[in-house]
């Protein structure tokens, strides 16, 4: 095939050199019937054009590849058998009758026009001009449509990107809304569970049990402040730490972690050792292999407790864990404030003890109530 194309190019160059500029085009007539073919050749020649008769489709294909002729009149019988038919500048379909069927056939073959075989071709020059004008108009229309297609394609891509962005935002919004609904449900359940708990020990135990039920097995500690400024361990759950070292670890955490969480004033989730050393440096040597969630339970601008949960980094907390702890810590702080108020209702507020101090017993509270009634 490459050699054939080179030959065709050379033939075209030779033909262009032999044909003077502005001379009439060479017309190829491809028709299987000799009498019809010769009659068309005579008509075309009479109009002042050079015409060449081609009896077969293969001969027509060869002439096209050699670059002979810029106009082709092809019979319907040959139209499907000439692969390079559209490389000719102007192509007319020769038909017995110029009707709708023939017009449809010319359109299917993407030819320039159609003409009846028995035509006298008197206006052949006009036919060529009309074909050229139609081809020029079709070219302009094609370029315009291509431009519109490019613009539509750009708009489609932009719309697709916008839809993807909107879908992502909707998915994120749905996930956030679902998380908030879950958190609201958890807060409602937790509030109802501890609302009647007025004993400090019972409140802490119930709170840790609830956390374990929602977040799964984990080490957990609840630290309480005292009036002296120190923090004490109020309650804890030891899940996977050695029993002989757990108390020492928790005592050390009580000396370092709660005061740091009180300074931060916000819930933290620490999934790496680097994050842990930065946020809670005092805990790094004891729980460096863990993922940690810590939250201060603040009520009326005062931290009444600190919740710390930690477990092996290979089994991290679920995504909603931080939001759950943050919501629960607010409810827990409110209940701690309520318990303190109940236990110290007979004293001025400035004399109230902190959660880490010893609260009066039931007997002491009853005796105080009796004294208040007698007073």
C-alpha positions in Angstrom: 0.0 0.0 0.0 2.7 2.6 0.7 4.3 2.0 -2.7 0.9 2.4 -4.3 0.3 5.7 -2.6 3.7 7.0 -3.8 2.7 6.0 -7.3 -0.6 7.8 -7.0 1.1 10.9 -5.8 3.6 10.9 -8.7 0.8 10.3 -11.1 -1.1 13.2 -9.7 1.9 15.5 -9.9 2.5 14.3 -13.5 -1.2 15.0 -14.3 -1.1 18.4 -12.7 2.0 19.3 -14.7 0.4 18.1 -18.0 -2.9 19.9 -17.3 -2.6 23.8 -17.5 -3.9 25.9 -14.7 -7.6 26.8 -15.2 -8.2 24.0 -17.7 -11.5 22.0 -17.3 -11.3 19.0 -14.9 -11.0 15.4 -16.1 -14.2 13.6 -15.7 -14.2 9.8 -15.0 -17.3 7.8 -16.1 -17.7 4.5 -14.4 -20.5 2.4 -15.9 -20.9 -1.3 -16.7 -22.9 -0.8 -19.9 -20.7 0.2 -22.7 -23.3 2.0 -24.8 -24.5 4.1 -21.9 -20.9 4.8 -20.9 -19.9 6.0 -24.3 -23.0 8.1 -24.7 -22.2 9.9 -21.4 -18.6 10.4 -22.5 -19.7 12.0 -25.8 -22.1 14.3 -23.9 -19.4 15.4 -21.4 -16.9 15.9 -24.2 -19.4 18.0 -26.1 -19.6 20.3 -23.0 -15.8 21.0 -23.3 -14.6 18.6 -20.7 -12.1 15.7 -21.0 -13.8 12.4 -20.2 -12.5 8.9 -19.6 -14.6 5.8 -19.6 -14.0 3.1 -17.0 -15.7 -0.3 -17.5 -15.1 -1.8 -14.1 -15.0 -0.9 -10.5 -11.4 -2.0 -10.2 -10.4 0.1 -13.1 -12.1 3.1 -11.5 -10.3 2.4 -8.2 -7.0 2.3 -10.0 -7.6 5.5 -11.8 -8.6 7.3 -8.5 -5.4 6.0 -6.8 -3.3 7.3 -9.7 -4.9 10.7 -9.3 -6.6 10.8 -12.6 -9.7 13.0 -12.7 -11.3 15.3 -10.2 -14.9 14.5 -11.1 -16.5 11.0 -11.1 -19.8 9.9 -12.5 -20.4 6.4 -11.0 -23.2 4.0 -11.7 -25.1 2.5 -8.8 -23.7 -0.9 -9.6 -20.2 0.3 -8.9 -20.8 2.7 -6.0 -20.4 0.1 -3.2 -17.3 -1.5 -4.8 -15.0 1.5 -4.9 -13.3 2.0 -1.5 -11.7 5.3 -2.3 -14.7 6.9 -3.9 -14.8 9.8 -1.4 -11.3 10.8 -2.2 -12.5 12.2 -5.5 -13.3 15.9 -5.3 -16.8 15.7 -6.9 -18.9 12.6 -7.2 -22.2 12.2 -9.0 -24.4 9.1 -8.8 -25.7 7.9 -12.2 -29.2 6.6 -11.9 -31.9 5.5 -14.3 -34.4 7.9 -12.7 -33.8 10.8 -10.3 -36.4 9.9 -7.7 -36.6 9.7 -3.9 -35.0 6.3 -3.8 -32.0 7.4 -5.9 -31.6 10.6 -3.7 -31.6 8.4 -0.6 -29.0 6.2 -2.1 -26.8 9.2 -2.9 -27.1 10.4 0.6 -26.2 7.0 2.0 -23.1 7.0 -0.1 -22.3 10.6 0.9 -22.1 11.7 -2.7 -22.4 15.3 -4.0 -25.4 14.9 -6.2 -27.2 12.5 -8.6 -28.0 12.7 -12.3 -30.0 10.6 -14.7 -28.0 8.4 -17.1 -30.0 9.6 -20.1 -29.4 13.3 -19.3 -27.9 15.5 -22.1 -25.4 17.1 -19.6 -25.9 20.5 -21.3 -25.6 22.2 -17.9 -22.7 20.1 -16.7 -20.7 23.2 -15.7 -23.7 24.4 -13.6 -23.9 21.0 -12.0 -20.3 21.2 -10.9 -20.7 24.8 -9.6 -23.8 23.8 -7.6 -22.0 20.7 -6.2 -19.0 22.9 -5.2 -21.3 25.4 -3.5 -23.2 22.7 -1.7 -19.9 21.1 -0.6 -18.6 24.5 0.6 -21.8 25.1 2.5 -21.7 21.6 4.0 -18.1 22.2 5.0 -19.1 25.5 6.8 -22.0 23.7 8.4 -19.7 20.8 9.5 -17.2 23.3 11.0 -19.9 25.1 12.8 -21.3 21.8 14.1 -17.9 20.7 15.2 -17.5 24.0 17.1 -20.8 23.5 18.7 -19.9 19.9 19.6 -16.7 21.1 21.2 -18.6 23.7 23.2 -21.2 21.1 24.2 -18.5 18.6 25.2 -16.8 21.3 27.3 -20.2 22.1 28.9 -20.8 18.4 29.5 -17.5 17.9 31.2 -18.1 21.0 33.3 -21.6 19.8 34.2 -20.2 16.4 35.0 -17.6 17.9 37.3 -20.3 20.1 39.0 -22.6 17.1 39.4 -19.7 15.0 40.9 -19.0 17.9 43.3 -22.6 18.3 44.2 -23.0 14.5 44.7 -19.9 14.5 47.0 -21.3 17.4 49.0 -24.7 15.7 49.2 -23.1 12.5 50.3 -21.0 14.3 52.9 -24.0 16.3 54.1 -26.1 13.1 54.4 -23.3 11.4 56.3 -23.0 14.5 58.6 -26.7 14.6 59.1 -26.9 10.9 59.8 -24.1 11.3 62.3 -25.8 14.2 64.0 -29.1 12.2 64.2 -27.2 9.3 65.7 -25.5 11.6 68.2 -28.8 13.1 69.2 -30.3 9.7 69.7 -27.3 8.7 71.8 -27.5 11.9 73.9 -31.2 11.3 74.5 -30.6 7.8 75.6 -27.7 8.7 77.8 -29.6 11.6 79.4 -32.5 9.4 80.2 -30.2 6.8 81.7 -28.3 9.0 84.1 -30.9 11.6 84.9 -31.9 9.9 88.1 -28.3 9.1 89.2 -27.5 11.3 92.2 -24.8 9.1 93.6 -21.3 9.9 92.2 -20.1 6.4 92.1 -23.2 5.1 90.4 -23.1 8.0 87.9 -19.5 7.2 86.9 -20.1 3.4 86.7 -23.2 3.9 84.5 -21.4 6.4 82.3 -18.5 4.0 81.6 -20.8 1.1 81.0 -22.8 3.2 78.4 -19.6 4.2 76.6 -18.4 0.6 76.3 -21.8 -0.4 75.0 -21.6 2.2 72.3 -17.9 2.1 71.3 -17.0 -1.5 72.1 -14.3 -2.9 74.3 -11.8 -0.3 75.4 -9.7 1.0 78.3 -11.5 3.9 79.9 -10.8 6.2 82.8 -12.8 9.0 84.4 -10.8 11.6 86.3 -12.2 14.0 88.8 -10.8 17.3 90.1 -10.3 18.1 93.8 -10.4 21.4 95.6 -6.6 21.2 96.0 -6.1 21.4 92.3 -5.1 17.8 91.9 -6.9 15.2 89.8 -7.9 11.7 91.1 -9.0 8.6 89.4 -12.8 8.3 89.9 -13.6 5.1 87.9 -11.8 3.0 85.2 -12.2 0.0 83.0 -9.0 -2.1 82.3 -9.5 -3.9 79.0 -6.1 -5.1 77.8 -3.5 -3.8 80.2 -1.5 -5.9 82.6 -3.3 -5.9 85.9 -0.1 -5.3 88.0 0.8 -2.2 86.1 -2.7 -0.8 85.3 -3.1 1.1 88.6 0.4 2.6 88.3 -0.3 3.7 84.7 -3.7 5.2 85.7 -2.1 7.1 88.6 0.5 8.6 86.3 -2.2 9.5 83.7 -4.2 11.2 86.5 -1.1 13.4 87.2 -0.7 14.5 83.6 -3.6 14.0 81.3 -6.7 15.7 82.9 -4.9 19.0 83.5 -3.7 19.0 79.9 -7.3 18.3 78.6 -8.5 21.0 80.9 -6.0 23.4 79.2 -7.1 22.3 75.7 -10.8 22.7 76.6 -11.9 20.5 73.7 -12.3 16.9 72.7 -9.2 15.4 71.0 -8.7 12.2 69.0 -5.1 11.1 68.7 -4.5 8.3 66.2 -0.7 8.4 66.0 2.2 8.5 68.4 3.3 11.9 67.1 -0.2 13.4 67.8 -0.2 11.8 71.2 3.2 13.2 72.2 2.2 16.7 70.9 -1.2 16.9 72.6 -0.7 14.7 75.7 3.1 14.4 76.3 2.7 13.0 79.8 0.8 9.9 78.5 3.2 9.0 75.6 5.4 6.6 77.6 2.4 4.6 78.9 0.0 4.4 75.9 2.1 5.2 72.9 0.8 2.2 71.1 -2.8 3.3 71.4 -5.3 5.5 69.7 -6.7 7.9 72.3 -9.9 10.0 72.7 -10.0 12.5 75.6 -12.7 15.0 76.5 -13.1 17.5 79.4 -16.6 17.5 80.8 -17.2 21.3 81.4 -20.2 22.8 83.1 -20.6 26.6 83.7 -17.0 27.2 82.5 -15.6 24.6 85.0 -14.2 21.2 84.2 -16.0 18.7 86.5 -14.4 15.6 85.0 -12.2 14.3 82.2 -12.9 11.2 80.1 -10.0 9.3 78.5 -10.5 6.2 76.3 -7.6 4.3 74.7 -7.1 1.0 72.9 -4.7 -0.7 70.6 -4.0 1.3 67.4 -4.7 -1.9 65.3 -8.4 -1.6 66.3 -9.1 2.1 66.1 -12.3 3.8 67.3 -15.1 4.3 64.8 -15.4 7.6 63.0 -18.4 8.7 65.1 -16.5 8.1 68.4 -15.2 11.6 68.8 -18.6 13.2 68.3 -20.2 10.7 70.6 -17.7 11.4 73.4 -18.0 15.1 73.0 -21.8 15.0 73.2 -21.8 12.6 76.2 -19.2 14.7 78.0 -21.5 17.7 78.0 -24.4 15.7 79.3 -22.2 14.1 82.0 -20.8 17.5 83.0 -24.4 18.8 83.5 -25.3 15.8 85.6 -22.1 16.2 87.7 -23.2 19.8 88.3 -26.6 18.6 89.4 -25.2 16.0 91.7 -22.8 18.5 93.3 -25.7 20.9 93.8 -27.9 18.2 95.4 -25.1 17.1 97.7 -24.1 20.6 98.8 -27.4 22.3 98.7 -27.2 23.2 102.5 -23.9 25.1 101.9 -23.1 28.4 100.2 -21.8 27.8 96.7 -18.3 29.1 97.5 -18.0 26.2 100.0 -19.1 23.5 97.6 -16.6 20.6 97.2 -15.3 19.4 93.8 -16.3 16.0 92.4 -12.9 14.6 93.5 -13.5 15.6 97.2 -15.4 13.4 99.6 -19.1 14.1 99.4 -21.3 13.8 102.5 -22.9 10.5 103.2 -26.6 9.8 103.3 -26.6 9.9 107.1 -24.8 13.2 107.1 -27.2 14.7 104.6 -30.2 13.5 106.6 -28.8 14.9 109.8 -28.3 18.2 108.1 -31.8 18.1 106.7 -33.1 17.5 110.3 -31.1 20.4 111.6 -32.4 22.6 108.8 -36.0 21.7 109.7 -35.4 22.4 113.4 -33.7 25.7 112.7 
